[in-house]
Amino acid sequence: MRVIAAALAWLQMVLFTASGFVASDSVHRVQDIYDPVATAFERHPGADPWYYAYDGKYYYCYASGEGVGVKTADSIAGLYEAEHHQVFEAPRDTPYTHSWWAPELHCIDGVWYIYVAADDGNNETHRMYVLRSDDPVGSYTFCGKVSSPDDHWAIDGTVFEFGGDLYMIWSGWEDDPDAGQNLYIAGMSDPLTISTERVCISRPERKWERKGAPINEGPEVLTTDKGLFVIYSASGSWTDDYCLGMLRLIGDDPMCGDAWRKCPLPVFSGRKGAYGPGHGSFVTDFETGARYLVYHANEESGTGWYGRSIRLQKFRVVCGVPVFGRPVTGSRLFES
């Protein structure tokens, strides 16, 4: 199995080359590609993990009831057992009372924001909302919906800065009702306001993006010294085939749909003991510089949304391209 995996990793890098992901003379040895994992640690119940490092502290932001919780610690490994802070609880009978999904904590210009999807009890009403606070683990103020002018169904919003401008990327329906989930980007005039029309940067057109349903979701921005990438989840999150795909910005304008190039294969797929790995986020250790992929997966096949656990493992950057290897499973998950 290791030989097969190494061969697949080599093929993936070759396809990166053909797709313009790396220069043609920079394909590394199979061992370099296959073996990016040095250590892996931590597994606990949960899904859609958002780990965040800022100013010497680490944060874990997560859905908690009909609201959001935040933990903070001095180390990545300490986040799970850190004190729970319920920073927001949704009021009753509002368009955003229920189904709080995949909250993300960001510090922008010294102010803390949480971007999260919620609805009124019907999935069709899911939209992105934003909370604000001066204290990352204090009470947050509800600031309202953050939406492009079309105001279609939207989840999994993330924000990032590029070239001095602020953008949001999220997963949304092209129209209502649901006909599949695409990835969209829009410019923001400030952390609370989308100020442009949305632009589609990815549709679930490949077979590995359409298992269970045609879905692209959970986009997260990852930067290296060679460029800007979006790592996203593909296929139905309830299936064993949930996996991570990757886009690379090959132009200067992230608002140009043609400036994003998709890797033709998944960049992180399931295996025994780690079925349906997806909804990744990324955190860097301040002391060692090690970069970690944080994601959820299932121990058992066919368990869908139940039994998911959060896992962390190191990844490498090869010639400016993030390479994740395969999920670490079994007892190796707890090595340090």
N, C-alpha and C positions, 0 to 999 in steps of 0.2 A: 504493500500500500504506500509506503514511503517513496518508493521509486516512481510509482504512478503519480503521486502528488508532486514530486519534484519535476517530473516531465510536464505536468499541467502548468506548474508555475513558470517553467521555462517558456512554454507556449504562450502563456499570458504576457510575459515580457516581450516576446517576439511580436505579438499582436499590438502591444503598446507602441513598439517601434513602427509598425506599419501604420498605426493610427496617428503618428506624430506625437506620442506621449514622451518618447525619449529619442535621443539621437541614435542613428543606426550603428554607430561605433561604440555604444555604451551598454550593450547587453552584457550583464555580468554572469559569472559562473552560476550554475544551477544551485549550488549550496548557498550562495549569497542570497538568492531569490527565495529559496524554500525556507531558510532558517532565520527569519527575523525575530523569533521569539526567544528572548533570553530568560525572562521570568514571567510568571503569571500568578496572580493572587486575588483573593477576595471573591466570594460568591454569596449572594444573599437574595431572598425573594424580592421581586420587583420587575419593572419593565420601563422602557423609554428613559434610560438613565441620562442625566445631565450633570457632569462633573465640570467644575470651573476653578481655575487657579487665578488668584489676583492678590498682588501686594503681599506675598509671603504666606497667604492662607489658601486653603482648599475648601470648596463648597460643593454640596450635593443638593440639588433642587429636585423635587418630586411631587407628584399628585398625592394629596392626603385628604381623604374624604372628598367632599365637594369644595376643595380648596387646594392650598399649596403649603408644603413644608420645606424647610431649609435646615441643613446641618452644616457645621463648619468645624475644621480641625487643622492641626499643624502639620499633618501628614496625609497623604492620599489614603493609606491603609486605615487611618483612624476615623474616616468619615462614617463608616457604617455604625459604629458604636457611639458616635458623637450625639450630643443632646439634640432632640427634636424640637424645632421651633415652628409652631403653626403660625405662619405669617399672614395668611388670609383665609377666610371662610366665606363662601358665597352666600349672599342673602337668598331668601326664598322667593319663588315666583317671579323670576326675571328671565331674560333671554340667555343668561349665562349661569344659571343655577346648577346645572348638571354636567356630568361627563367631562370633568377637567382632565385634559390629556396633555402629556409631554411638556410640562412647563420648563422654561429655560431662564436662567438667571444671568444677567449681563450688567456690567458696570460701564457706563458711558459718561464721560466727563465728570466723574466723581459721584454720579447718581445711580442708584440700583433700580433695574427694571426686570420684571418677570413677564415673559411673553407666553401665553397659554391659550389652548383651544377649549371652548366650552359651548354648551347648547342649552335649550330649554326643556330637554327631555326627549327631543326628537333629533336623531343624527343629522337630518337634513338642514337643521338650523346651526350646525357647528360653524363658528367664526373665531377669528383670532382676537384676543383681548390683551391689554397691557396693564400691569400694576407698577407702582412706583414707591420708592422709599429712600431715605437717607441712611438707613441702617440695613445691611444685608440680612440680618436675622431678626429685625424688628417688624412692626406692623406695616403693611403695605396699603396704599391708597389705590382704589380702583379708578383707572383713568379712561376706560371706555374701549370701544372696538377700534382695532387697527386694520384697515381694509383698503384695497384698491377700489376705484370708482365702480367697478362691475358688481362688487359685493356678493360674489359667489361663495359657496361652501369652501372653507379653508381650515387647515390644521397644520401643526408642526412648523410653525414659523420660527425662523432664526434670523438674527441681524448680524451684519458685519460692515466694516469700513474698508473702502478701497479707493485709492487716489484722493483721499480727503473727503469722500462722500459716503453717506450711510445708505445701506440697502437692506431689504428683507427678502428672503427666499422662503417659500412655503409650498405645501402640497394642496392642490385644489382641483375642483371639478371644472371642466371647460364650460359646462353649462349645467343647469339643473333640469331634471334629476341626474343622479350619478351615471356617468358613462365611462368611468375610469378616472384615476388620479394622475395629474401631471405636476411637474415642478414649475413654479412661476417665480419671477423676480420683479421687484419694483423699487424705485428710488424713494427715499424718505427725506423730508425736510427737517425733521427732528425725530427723536426716539419714539414719539407718540403718533406720528403722522406719515402715512404713505402719500406721496405727492405726485405720482405718475400713474399711468396705466400699467397693468401687468404685462409681462412678456414671458412666453413659455420657453423654457430652456431644456426641457426633457419630457418626452412621452414614453410610456411603457410599450415599446414597439418590438422588443426582442422576446424570445420564448421564455427566457429565464426571468423576465419582468412581468409575466402574465400568468403565473401558476396560482390558481385559485381565483384571481381577478387581475385585471391590468392596473398595476399600482406602482407609482413612484412616490415615496413619502420619506419623512424623517431626514430632510437634507441638513447636512452640517458642513460648514466651511473649514477647510484645512489648508494652511499655507506652508510652503517650504521655500528654500532659497531659490528655487527655480520656477515657482508659480503658485497659482491659486486653484484649489480643487474643491469640488463638492462631493462628499461621500453621502450616498442616499440609500434607502432601503427599497427593495423591489419584491414584487409578488405579494400575496396575501399574508399578513402577519400571523394568521392562524394556521398557516401551512408549514410543513417541514422545509419547504423550498424558499422561505424568506431568506434574503441574502443582502449583501451590500454591493452596490454599483458605484461607479466613479465618473464624474465629469471633470474636464480640465478647461480652464479659460485659456484660449489660444489667441485671443485678440486683446485689444486695449479697453473695450467697452463691455462690461458685464450685462448691459441692457440690450445687447445685440444677441438674439437667439442663436445665430450662426457662429458666434464666438465661443460656443461651448461644444467640446468634443467628448463623446461618450466612449469609455472603454468597452470593447465588444464582449468581454466576459465579466462575470461577477468578480469582485476583488476579495470577497470573504464569504465563504459558503459553509453550509452545515456538514457535520459528520456525526458519528455515533457519540452520544453524550453531549452534543451541542447542536441540536436540531433547530433550524430556523433562526440563525444568528442575525440580529438586525438592530436598527435604531441606535447606531453608534454615536458616541461623542468622544472628545479627545481631551487629554490633560497631560501637562508636562511637569515632571518633578523639578522643583526649583533647585535642589541640591545637585542632582546627578545629571539633569538634562534629559533623562529617559522620557520617551513619549509613549503614552498608553492609549490604546483603544478601549473604550468602555462600551459594553453592549449587553443585550439580553439574549438568552437562548433557553432551550428546553432540554432537560436531562433525558426525557423519554420521547420517542416518536409518537406523533398523533395527539399530543396533549394541547395543541392550539394555544389559546390565551392563558391556559391554566398551567401552573408549575414553572413559569418563567423565572429565571434567576439572572442577576446582574453579575457580569464577569469583567475582569480587567486583564489585559496582557500587552506586553511591549510590542511595538512595531518599529520598523526601520524606514528610512528614506534612502532609496537607491537612485542615484543620478537625478535627484530632485523629485522623484516619484514615490509616494507612500506605498509600501509593500507590507501587507498584513499577515501573510502566511496562512495558517489554518488555525481554527480554534483549538486551544489547549483544553484537554479534558481529563477526567479521572483525577488521580492523586496529584498529578503534575500541576493541577490548578492552584495548589496551595504551596508550591515551591517559592522560595524567596532567595 
